[in-house]
């Protein structure tokens, strides 16, 4: 169980390894990395703040599903998938 939790947590950090090269390739500069990290952190706070009290009310499993469903539908509403 500890190994599984460690591997899940370590995999999430891979995002930071690819952020610099992708930003440099797409924008030609890596000067926006601090702003992108701020956006990622604010999004994490936006998800974590309602998640704690919600887990206390309806339980951790149902709260996780509620937060993931809300986040997924909210992001698809803002940026719908392209119609090919």
The 8 nearest C-alpha neighbors of each residue, nearest first, counted from 0:
[[1, 3, 2, 4, 5, 6, 7, 8],
 [0, 2, 4, 3, 5, 6, 7, 8],
 [1, 3, 5, 0, 4, 6, 7, 8],
 [4, 2, 0, 6, 5, 1, 7, 8],
 [5, 3, 7, 1, 2, 6, 8, 0],
 [6, 4, 2, 8, 3, 7, 9, 1],
 [5, 7, 9, 3, 8, 4, 10, 2],
 [8, 6, 4, 10, 5, 9, 3, 11],
 [7, 9, 5, 6, 11, 10, 4, 12],
 [8, 10, 6, 11, 12, 7, 5, 13],
 [11, 9, 7, 12, 8, 13, 6, 14],
 [10, 12, 9, 8, 13, 14, 7, 15],
 [11, 13, 14, 10, 9, 15, 8, 16],
 [14, 12, 16, 15, 11, 10, 17, 9],
 [15, 13, 12, 16, 17, 11, 18, 10],
 [14, 16, 18, 13, 17, 12, 19, 11],
 [17, 15, 13, 14, 18, 19, 12, 20],
 [18, 16, 15, 14, 19, 20, 21, 13],
 [17, 19, 15, 21, 16, 20, 22, 14],
 [18, 20, 22, 21, 17, 23, 29, 16],
 [21, 19, 23, 22, 17, 18, 24, 16],
 [22, 20, 24, 18, 23, 19, 25, 17],
 [23, 21, 19, 25, 24, 20, 26, 29],
 [22, 24, 28, 27, 20, 29, 21, 26],
 [25, 23, 21, 22, 27, 26, 20, 28],
 [26, 24, 22, 23, 27, 21, 28, 20],
 [25, 27, 28, 23, 22, 24, 29, 21],
 [26, 28, 23, 24, 25, 29, 22, 30],
 [29, 27, 23, 26, 30, 22, 31, 24],
 [28, 30, 23, 31, 32, 22, 19, 27],
 [29, 31, 28, 32, 33, 34, 23, 22],
 [32, 30, 34, 29, 33, 35, 28, 22],
 [31, 33, 35, 34, 30, 29, 36, 19],
 [34, 32, 36, 35, 31, 37, 30, 38],
 [33, 35, 37, 31, 32, 36, 38, 30],
 [34, 36, 32, 38, 37, 33, 39, 31],
 [37, 35, 39, 33, 38, 34, 32, 40],
 [36, 38, 34, 40, 35, 39, 41, 33],
 [37, 39, 35, 41, 36, 40, 42, 34],
 [40, 38, 36, 42, 37, 41, 35, 43],
 [41, 39, 43, 37, 42, 38, 36, 44],
 [40, 42, 44, 38, 43, 39, 45, 37],
 [43, 41, 45, 39, 40, 44, 38, 46],
 [44, 42, 40, 46, 41, 45, 47, 39],
 [43, 45, 47, 41, 46, 42, 48, 40],
 [46, 44, 42, 43, 47, 48, 41, 49],
 [45, 47, 43, 44, 48, 50, 49, 42],
 [48, 46, 50, 44, 45, 49, 43, 51],
 [47, 49, 50, 46, 45, 44, 51, 52],
 [48, 50, 51, 47, 52, 53, 46, 45],
 [51, 49, 47, 53, 48, 52, 54, 46],
 [52, 50, 54, 53, 49, 48, 47, 55],
 [51, 53, 55, 54, 50, 49, 56, 48],
 [52, 54, 50, 56, 55, 51, 62, 49],
 [55, 53, 59, 58, 62, 51, 52, 56],
 [54, 56, 52, 53, 58, 57, 51, 59],
 [55, 57, 53, 54, 58, 52, 62, 59],
 [56, 58, 54, 55, 53, 62, 61, 59],
 [59, 57, 54, 55, 61, 60, 56, 62],
 [58, 60, 54, 62, 61, 63, 57, 55],
 [61, 59, 63, 62, 58, 64, 54, 57],
 [60, 62, 64, 63, 59, 58, 65, 57],
 [63, 61, 65, 59, 54, 60, 64, 53],
 [64, 62, 60, 66, 61, 65, 59, 67],
 [63, 65, 61, 67, 62, 66, 68, 60],
 [64, 66, 62, 68, 63, 67, 69, 61],
 [67, 65, 69, 63, 68, 64, 70, 62],
 [68, 66, 70, 64, 69, 65, 71, 63],
 [69, 67, 71, 65, 70, 66, 64, 72],
 [70, 68, 66, 72, 67, 71, 73, 65],
 [71, 69, 73, 67, 68, 72, 66, 74],
 [70, 72, 68, 74, 73, 69, 67, 75],
 [71, 73, 75, 69, 74, 70, 76, 68],
 [74, 72, 70, 76, 71, 75, 69, 77],
 [73, 75, 77, 71, 76, 72, 78, 70],
 [76, 74, 79, 78, 72, 77, 73, 71],
 [75, 77, 73, 74, 78, 79, 72, 71],
 [76, 78, 74, 75, 79, 73, 72, 80],
 [79, 77, 75, 76, 74, 80, 73, 81],
 [80, 78, 75, 76, 77, 81, 74, 82],
 [79, 81, 82, 78, 75, 83, 76, 77],
 [82, 80, 83, 79, 78, 75, 76, 77],
 [81, 83, 80, 79, 78, 75, 76, 77],
 [82, 81, 80, 79, 78, 75, 76, 77]]
